[in-house]
Amino acid sequence: MKDNENVSKFTISLEKDLFDWVEAQVITINKKDRRAKSSRSAVIAHAVQAMKESEEEKSKRSVGVVISPASENSDIGPSTRATKPSRKAG
């Protein structure tokens, strides 16, 4: 969390396995860098931010255009043939 003015605070409840994961992350970060003062809030904020970015990436990839050929039932009118049918001499 970079800017404390843009931070909203609330209390959350976590299931035990999630709480244990957060605690393990705090310990791991603080062991890697003894100057780091990681907290539960920082770990949770990082996880939520990563999830948000993941969802944004998914929505960018799923946006697309589907082009289908015109049919006689379409809004743009009946389809036309590119070539004329041949006439058989009878």
DSSP file (Angstrom, degrees, kcal/mol; ACC not computed):
  #  RESIDUE AA STRUCTURE BP1 BP2  ACC     N-H-->O    O-->H-N    N-H-->O    O-->H-N    TCO  KAPPA ALPHA  PHI   PSI    X-CA   Y-CA   Z-CA
    1    1 A M              0   0    0      0, 0.0     3,-0.2     0, 0.0     6,-0.1   0.000 360.0 360.0 360.0 116.0    0.0    0.0    0.0
    2    2 A K        +     0   0    0      1,-0.2     2,-0.6     4,-0.1     5,-0.0   0.887 360.0  40.7 -90.4 -42.5    1.7    3.1   -1.2
    3    3 A D    >   -     0   0    0      1,-0.1     3,-1.7     3,-0.1    -1,-0.2  -0.902  58.5-165.1-119.7 106.4   -0.6    6.0   -0.5
    4    4 A N  G >  S+     0   0    0     -2,-0.6     3,-1.1     1,-0.3    -1,-0.1   0.707  87.7  66.2 -64.3 -19.4   -2.4    5.9    2.9
    5    5 A E  G 3  S+     0   0    0      1,-0.2    -1,-0.3     3,-0.0    -2,-0.0   0.774 101.6  49.1 -71.6 -24.2   -4.8    8.6    1.8
    6    6 A N  G <  S+     0   0    0     -3,-1.7     2,-0.5     2,-0.0    -1,-0.2   0.074  89.9 108.5-101.1  23.8   -6.3    6.1   -0.8
    7    7 A V    <   -     0   0    0     -3,-1.1     2,-0.4    -6,-0.1    -3,-0.0  -0.877  48.7-164.2-108.6 129.2   -6.7    3.2    1.6
    8    8 A S        -     0   0    0     -2,-0.5     2,-0.4     2,-0.0    -2,-0.0  -0.918  15.6-148.9-105.9 137.7  -10.1    2.0    2.9
    9    9 A K        +     0   0    0     -2,-0.4     2,-0.3     2,-0.0    -2,-0.0  -0.855  25.4 153.3-111.7 141.8  -10.0   -0.2    5.9
   10   10 A F        -     0   0    0     -2,-0.4     2,-0.4     2,-0.0    -2,-0.0  -0.974  39.8-109.0-155.7 163.6  -12.3   -3.0    6.9
   11   11 A T        -     0   0    0     -2,-0.3     2,-0.3     2,-0.0    -2,-0.0  -0.788  33.4-171.5 -98.6 137.7  -12.2   -6.2    8.9
   12   12 A I        -     0   0    0     -2,-0.4     2,-0.4     2,-0.0    -2,-0.0  -0.903  17.0-139.2-125.9 157.7  -12.4   -9.6    7.2
   13   13 A S        -     0   0    0     -2,-0.3     2,-0.4     6,-0.0    -2,-0.0  -0.954  21.0-165.1-113.2 135.6  -12.7  -13.1    8.4
   14   14 A L        -     0   0    0     -2,-0.4     2,-0.0     2,-0.0    -2,-0.0  -0.917  24.4-111.9-120.2 146.0  -10.7  -15.8    6.8
   15   15 A E     >  -     0   0    0     -2,-0.4     4,-2.7     1,-0.1     3,-0.5  -0.374  42.6-103.5 -66.1 157.5  -11.0  -19.6    6.9
   16   16 A K  H  > S+     0   0    0      1,-0.2     4,-2.8     2,-0.2     5,-0.2   0.861 119.7  52.9 -56.3 -41.7   -8.1  -21.2    8.8
   17   17 A D  H  > S+     0   0    0      1,-0.2     4,-1.7     2,-0.2    -1,-0.2   0.884 112.6  45.0 -65.4 -36.3   -6.3  -22.4    5.7
   18   18 A L  H  > S+     0   0    0     -3,-0.5     4,-2.4     2,-0.2    -2,-0.2   0.902 112.8  50.7 -71.2 -40.6   -6.3  -18.9    4.2
   19   19 A F  H  X S+     0   0    0     -4,-2.7     4,-2.5     1,-0.2    -2,-0.2   0.926 110.8  49.3 -60.6 -44.4   -5.3  -17.3    7.5
   20   20 A D  H  X S+     0   0    0     -4,-2.8     4,-2.4    -5,-0.2    -1,-0.2   0.880 109.7  52.2 -62.5 -38.6   -2.4  -19.8    7.7
   21   21 A W  H  X S+     0   0    0     -4,-1.7     4,-2.3     2,-0.2    -1,-0.2   0.921 110.0  48.2 -63.5 -44.2   -1.3  -19.0    4.1
   22   22 A V  H  X S+     0   0    0     -4,-2.4     4,-2.3     1,-0.2    -2,-0.2   0.931 111.8  49.5 -62.0 -45.8   -1.3  -15.3    4.9
   23   23 A E  H  X S+     0   0    0     -4,-2.5     4,-2.2     1,-0.2    -1,-0.2   0.909 110.5  50.3 -59.9 -42.7    0.8  -15.9    8.1
   24   24 A A  H  X S+     0   0    0     -4,-2.4     4,-2.6     1,-0.2    -1,-0.2   0.887 109.4  51.6 -63.7 -38.7    3.2  -18.1    6.1
   25   25 A Q  H  X S+     0   0    0     -4,-2.3     4,-2.6     2,-0.2     5,-0.2   0.911 108.9  50.2 -64.2 -42.6    3.6  -15.4    3.5
   26   26 A V  H  X S+     0   0    0     -4,-2.3     4,-2.4     2,-0.2    12,-0.2   0.931 113.0  46.3 -60.3 -46.5    4.3  -12.7    6.1
   27   27 A I  H  X S+     0   0    0     -4,-2.2     4,-2.0     2,-0.2    -2,-0.2   0.921 112.8  49.8 -63.2 -44.7    7.0  -14.9    7.7
   28   28 A T  H  X S+     0   0    0     -4,-2.6     4,-2.1     2,-0.2    -2,-0.2   0.922 112.4  46.8 -61.5 -45.7    8.5  -15.8    4.3
   29   29 A I  H  X S+     0   0    0     -4,-2.6     4,-1.7     1,-0.2     7,-0.2   0.922 113.6  48.0 -63.2 -44.3    8.8  -12.1    3.2
   30   30 A N  H  < S+     0   0    0     -4,-2.4    -1,-0.2    -5,-0.2    -2,-0.2   0.806 111.5  50.4 -69.7 -28.7   10.2  -11.0    6.6
   31   31 A K  H  < S+     0   0    0     -4,-2.0     3,-0.3    -5,-0.2    -1,-0.2   0.872 107.8  53.4 -73.8 -37.3   12.8  -13.9    6.5
   32   32 A K  H  < S+     0   0    0     -4,-2.1     2,-0.4     1,-0.3    -2,-0.2   0.887 126.4  19.8 -64.5 -38.8   13.9  -13.0    2.9
   33   33 A D    ><  -     0   0    0     -4,-1.7     3,-1.8    -5,-0.2    -1,-0.3  -0.906  65.6-163.3-136.8 105.4   14.6   -9.4    3.9
   34   34 A R  T 3  S+     0   0    0     -2,-0.4    -1,-0.1    -3,-0.3    -2,-0.1   0.734  93.0  59.3 -63.7 -20.5   15.0   -8.6    7.5
   35   35 A R  T 3  S+     0   0    0     -3,-0.1    -1,-0.3     2,-0.0     2,-0.1   0.692  85.4 100.2 -78.2 -17.6   14.4   -4.9    6.8
   36   36 A A    <   -     0   0    0     -3,-1.8     2,-0.1    -7,-0.2    -3,-0.1  -0.441  54.6-166.7 -69.6 138.9   11.0   -5.8    5.4
   37   37 A K        +     0   0    0     -2,-0.1    -1,-0.1     2,-0.0    -3,-0.1  -0.515  20.5 176.8-121.7  61.2    8.1   -5.2    7.8
   38   38 A S        -     0   0    0    -12,-0.2     2,-0.3    -2,-0.1    -8,-0.0  -0.324   7.0-166.5 -69.0 150.1    5.4   -7.1    6.0
   39   39 A S     >  -     0   0    0      1,-0.1     4,-2.1    -2,-0.0     5,-0.2  -0.831  37.1-103.9-130.6 168.2    2.0   -7.3    7.5
   40   40 A R  H  > S+     0   0    0     -2,-0.3     4,-2.7     1,-0.2     5,-0.2   0.914 121.2  54.8 -57.6 -43.2   -1.1   -9.4    7.0
   41   41 A S  H  > S+     0   0    0      1,-0.2     4,-2.7     2,-0.2    -1,-0.2   0.899 107.2  49.2 -59.6 -42.0   -2.7   -6.3    5.4
   42   42 A A  H  > S+     0   0    0      2,-0.2     4,-2.3     1,-0.2    -1,-0.2   0.907 112.3  47.8 -65.7 -41.4    0.1   -6.0    2.9
   43   43 A V  H  X S+     0   0    0     -4,-2.1     4,-2.3     2,-0.2    -2,-0.2   0.927 114.7  45.6 -65.4 -45.0   -0.1   -9.7    1.9
   44   44 A I  H  X S+     0   0    0     -4,-2.7     4,-2.6     2,-0.2     5,-0.2   0.917 112.6  50.7 -65.4 -43.2   -3.9   -9.6    1.5
   45   45 A A  H  X S+     0   0    0     -4,-2.7     4,-2.4    -5,-0.2    -1,-0.2   0.907 111.0  49.2 -61.0 -41.6   -3.7   -6.4   -0.5
   46   46 A H  H  X S+     0   0    0     -4,-2.3     4,-2.4     2,-0.2    -1,-0.2   0.914 111.8  48.7 -63.8 -43.0   -1.1   -7.9   -2.8
   47   47 A A  H  X S+     0   0    0     -4,-2.3     4,-2.0     2,-0.2    -2,-0.2   0.901 112.5  47.4 -64.5 -42.0   -3.2  -11.0   -3.3
   48   48 A V  H  X S+     0   0    0     -4,-2.6     4,-2.4     2,-0.2    -1,-0.2   0.907 111.7  50.7 -66.8 -41.5   -6.3   -9.1   -4.0
   49   49 A Q  H  X S+     0   0    0     -4,-2.4     4,-2.5    -5,-0.2    -2,-0.2   0.909 110.0  50.2 -61.8 -42.8   -4.4   -6.8   -6.5
   50   50 A A  H  X S+     0   0    0     -4,-2.4     4,-2.1     1,-0.2    -1,-0.2   0.891 111.0  49.3 -62.9 -39.9   -3.0   -9.9   -8.3
   51   51 A M  H  X S+     0   0    0     -4,-2.0     4,-2.3     2,-0.2    -2,-0.2   0.907 110.4  50.5 -65.7 -42.0   -6.5  -11.4   -8.6
   52   52 A K  H  X S+     0   0    0     -4,-2.4     4,-2.2     1,-0.2    -2,-0.2   0.930 111.6  47.4 -61.0 -46.7   -7.9   -8.1   -9.9
   53   53 A E  H  X S+     0   0    0     -4,-2.5     4,-2.2     1,-0.2    -1,-0.2   0.873 110.3  53.4 -64.3 -37.1   -5.1   -7.9  -12.6
   54   54 A S  H  X S+     0   0    0     -4,-2.1     4,-2.1     2,-0.2    -1,-0.2   0.915 110.0  47.0 -63.1 -43.9   -5.7  -11.5  -13.5
   55   55 A E  H  X S+     0   0    0     -4,-2.3     4,-2.2     2,-0.2    -2,-0.2   0.873 110.5  52.6 -66.7 -37.3   -9.4  -10.9  -14.1
   56   56 A E  H  X S+     0   0    0     -4,-2.2     4,-1.7     2,-0.2    -1,-0.2   0.899 109.6  49.4 -64.9 -39.9   -8.7   -7.8  -16.1
   57   57 A E  H  X S+     0   0    0     -4,-2.2     4,-2.0     1,-0.2    -2,-0.2   0.900 109.7  51.7 -65.0 -40.6   -6.3   -9.8  -18.3
   58   58 A K  H  X S+     0   0    0     -4,-2.1     4,-1.6     1,-0.2    -2,-0.2   0.909 109.2  49.8 -62.4 -41.6   -8.9  -12.5  -18.8
   59   59 A S  H  X S+     0   0    0     -4,-2.2     4,-0.6     1,-0.2    -1,-0.2   0.845 109.0  52.4 -69.2 -31.4  -11.5  -10.0  -19.8
   60   60 A K  H  < S+     0   0    0     -4,-1.7     3,-0.5     1,-0.2    -1,-0.2   0.885 111.3  46.8 -68.0 -37.9   -9.1   -8.4  -22.4
   61   61 A R  H  < S+     0   0    0     -4,-2.0    -2,-0.2     1,-0.2    -1,-0.2   0.784 108.9  54.5 -74.5 -27.1   -8.4  -11.8  -23.9
   62   62 A S  H  < S+     0   0    0     -4,-1.6     2,-0.5    -5,-0.2    -1,-0.2   0.560  82.4 100.6 -88.0  -6.9  -12.1  -12.8  -24.1
   63   63 A V     <  +     0   0    0     -4,-0.6     2,-0.3    -3,-0.5    -4,-0.0  -0.662  51.9 135.1 -78.9 126.7  -13.2   -9.7  -26.1
   64   64 A G        -     0   0    0     -2,-0.5     2,-0.4     2,-0.0    -2,-0.0  -0.958  50.5-108.8-160.1 175.6  -13.5  -10.6  -29.7
   65   65 A V        -     0   0    0     -2,-0.3     2,-0.6     2,-0.0    -2,-0.0  -0.951  19.1-155.0-118.6 134.7  -15.7  -10.3  -32.8
   66   66 A V        -     0   0    0     -2,-0.4     2,-0.6     2,-0.0    -2,-0.0  -0.945  10.1-165.3-109.5 122.1  -17.6  -13.1  -34.3
   67   67 A I        +     0   0    0     -2,-0.6    -2,-0.0     0, 0.0     0, 0.0  -0.926   9.6 178.8-109.4 124.8  -18.3  -12.7  -38.0
   68   68 A S        -     0   0    0     -2,-0.6     3,-0.1     3,-0.0    -2,-0.0  -0.928  34.3 -97.7-123.2 151.3  -20.9  -15.0  -39.5
   69   69 A P        -     0   0    0      0, 0.0     2,-0.1     0, 0.0    10,-0.0  -0.278  44.0-102.4 -66.1 150.6  -22.1  -15.1  -43.1
   70   70 A A        -     0   0    0      8,-0.1     2,-0.3     6,-0.1     9,-0.1  -0.433  40.7-169.4 -70.6 145.5  -25.3  -13.2  -44.0
   71   71 A S    >   -     0   0    0     -2,-0.1     3,-1.6     6,-0.1     6,-0.1  -0.762  40.6 -96.8-126.4 175.9  -28.4  -15.4  -44.4
   72   72 A E  T 3  S+     0   0    0      1,-0.3     5,-0.1    -2,-0.3    -2,-0.0   0.690 124.5  53.7 -68.9 -16.0  -31.8  -14.7  -45.7
   73   73 A N  T 3  S+     0   0    0      4,-0.1    -1,-0.3     3,-0.0    -3,-0.0   0.412  87.8 109.1 -95.5   1.3  -33.0  -14.1  -42.2
   74   74 A S  S X  S-     0   0    0     -3,-1.6     3,-1.0     3,-0.3    -4,-0.0  -0.259  79.1-115.9 -78.6 166.9  -30.4  -11.6  -41.4
   75   75 A D  T 3  S+     0   0    0      1,-0.2    -1,-0.1     2,-0.0    -3,-0.0   0.678 109.6  61.8 -73.1 -18.7  -31.0   -7.9  -40.8
   76   76 A I  T 3  S-     0   0    0      1,-0.3    -1,-0.2    -5,-0.1    -4,-0.1   0.415 112.2-104.4 -94.7   4.6  -28.9   -6.9  -43.8
   77   77 A G    <   -     0   0    0     -3,-1.0    -3,-0.3    -6,-0.1    -1,-0.3  -0.390  56.5 -27.1 106.2 179.3  -31.1   -8.7  -46.4
   78   78 A P        -     0   0    0      0, 0.0    -6,-0.2     0, 0.0     2,-0.1  -0.297  65.0-111.0 -69.6 151.9  -30.9  -11.8  -48.4
   79   79 A S        -     0   0    0     -9,-0.1     2,-0.4   -10,-0.0    -8,-0.0  -0.480  30.0-144.2 -78.5 153.9  -27.6  -13.2  -49.4
   80   80 A T        -     0   0    0     -2,-0.1     2,-0.2     2,-0.0    -1,-0.0  -0.893  13.7-116.5-119.5 151.1  -26.5  -13.1  -53.0
   81   81 A R        -     0   0    0     -2,-0.4     3,-0.0     1,-0.1     0, 0.0  -0.594  12.6-140.0 -83.2 146.4  -24.6  -15.6  -55.0
   82   82 A A  S    S+     0   0    0     -2,-0.2     2,-0.3     1,-0.1    -1,-0.1   0.791  87.9  36.9 -75.3 -28.6  -21.2  -14.5  -56.4
   83   83 A T  S    S-     0   0    0      3,-0.0    -2,-0.1    -3,-0.0    -1,-0.1  -0.903  87.2-113.0-124.3 153.8  -21.9  -16.4  -59.7
   84   84 A K        -     0   0    0     -2,-0.3     2,-0.1     1,-0.1    -2,-0.0  -0.586  39.1-104.7 -81.7 145.0  -25.0  -16.8  -61.8
   85   85 A P        -     0   0    0      0, 0.0     2,-0.1     0, 0.0    -1,-0.1  -0.440  40.4-112.3 -67.0 143.6  -26.4  -20.3  -62.1
   86   86 A S        -     0   0    0     -2,-0.1     2,-0.5     1,-0.1    -3,-0.0  -0.474  23.4-129.9 -77.2 147.8  -25.7  -21.9  -65.5
   87   87 A R        -     0   0    0     -2,-0.1     2,-0.4     3,-0.0    -1,-0.1  -0.848  16.5-140.2 -98.1 130.5  -28.5  -22.5  -67.8
   88   88 A K        -     0   0    0     -2,-0.5     2,-0.3     1,-0.0     0, 0.0  -0.738  19.2-120.4 -89.9 135.3  -28.7  -26.0  -69.3
   89   89 A A              0   0    0     -2,-0.4    -1,-0.0     1,-0.1     0, 0.0  -0.586 360.0 360.0 -74.0 131.8  -29.7  -26.2  -72.9
   90   90 A G              0   0    0     -2,-0.3    -1,-0.1     0, 0.0    -2,-0.0   0.439 360.0 360.0-112.1 360.0  -32.8  -28.2  -73.2
